[in-house]
Amino acid sequence: MKFEMAGSVLTLIFDNIGTMTLASVLLLIGFWVKKQVYVLEKFCIPAPVVGGFIFVFINFLFHLSGTVAFKFDSTFMGAFMLAFFTSVGLGTSLKILLTGGKLLVVYWLVNVGVTILQTGIGIGLSPIAGMHPVYGIVSGPVALVGGHGGAAAYGQTLEAMGFPGASLVGLSAATFGLVAASLIGGPLGRRLVVAYDLKPSADEAFAIDTSGYDEKTAPKVDMNYANTMKNITALLVSMTLGSIIVGIIGKQIGMSIPTYVGAMFFAVLVRNLNEKFHFYEFSMEFNDKLGDVCLGIYLSMALVTLKLWELAGLALPLLIVLVVQTVVLLALTYFLIFRILGKNYDAAVMCSGLIGHDIGSTPTAVANMTTIMDKYGPSRKALIIVPIVGAFLIDVFYQPFVVYCINLYGK
């Protein structure tokens, strides 16, 4: 950590270690504050969001005063995100996944519909708001489904095509989406659970042997030094080889595929091969806890690096488009999608996740679902299906569809 003085402004420069440390401290503060403030616990606001927003507002006040500024090195943020998705893969047993095949397809089709709707809203409101339709696409599915990565990637391409400021528009929209998804996903899920008095249930789809998958039924593994190292090494190997393989595949098909997608699916392969050949003693409990830690630190780091004044500086037309996108998806999820997904506890948890990754990010989706499950009980269907659709399967439709729309309206 370094200090620099430029005129009357003191700049605190955090290196990668300092940024990670601050995020970890804020995460712990978030857990403590959430326990003290009833409304946060009641409405299932994720702890990383609580701690992160405390700093976001402090940073905003310093910015307004013009006395203190912060610079962060978020190098490790990608590693924590990658580790989290890999833990999701290692926690996925194909025999469980296959039992929910129909629901997986339904959830994917719902998200395809959401992507089309977001594109239509962005394009439809653009002339009313005085924007080119391409900016409507950028502030729609590109930023809300694709997140900051999609906004940055497509923004650079569009700027080269003659649309100045496309990156800023996309990144601002993605930031808005992350904030909105973090704040409303958990409360929406809680509202559905309470309004319909929903309870977790072990239905016929899960009436199979889930030992080694479900924490409650999994055999306890002695997590001594050797077993701990084997579980960690399996995660690291999956992260590394999965990233390499997906990079090679992406080059071959001419499509940019996020590295965490490769890591997650390679981890699924490792997990299921291990079930058959028993290379090492896999601990579901350790894997889940490690994944939760990585998710918490990742989200905390993402919020620490947010600049609230960039949201405050959004152009009014863009803000109108984003608010409409959020309100429409919220209403659609509550009144229609919940019923399409089955109108049960799994559906309520999945709806909180859908809000997370369709206007924020997949880690936000999982954080939203985790807060619901911590309070009301587990939903393995949601925890399996939502990350797979949000992290990869939606890209099967989203990527070519967005490229087509940009080419259609960007001429």
LINFENPE-V148443 format. One record per helix or strand of 3 or more residues. SS is the DSSP state (~ for helix, > for strand). FROM is the first residue (numbers start at 1). LEN is the number of residues. If there is no record, write none. Layout:
[[SS,FROM,LEN] [SS,FROM,LEN]]
This chain:
[[>,2,5] [>,9,6] [~,16,21] [~,38,5] [~,47,19] [>,68,5] [~,75,16] [~,94,36] [~,133,12] [~,147,14] [~,166,30] [~,204,3] [~,225,29] [~,259,19] [~,284,21] [~,308,5] [~,316,25] [~,345,15] [~,362,15] [~,380,30]]
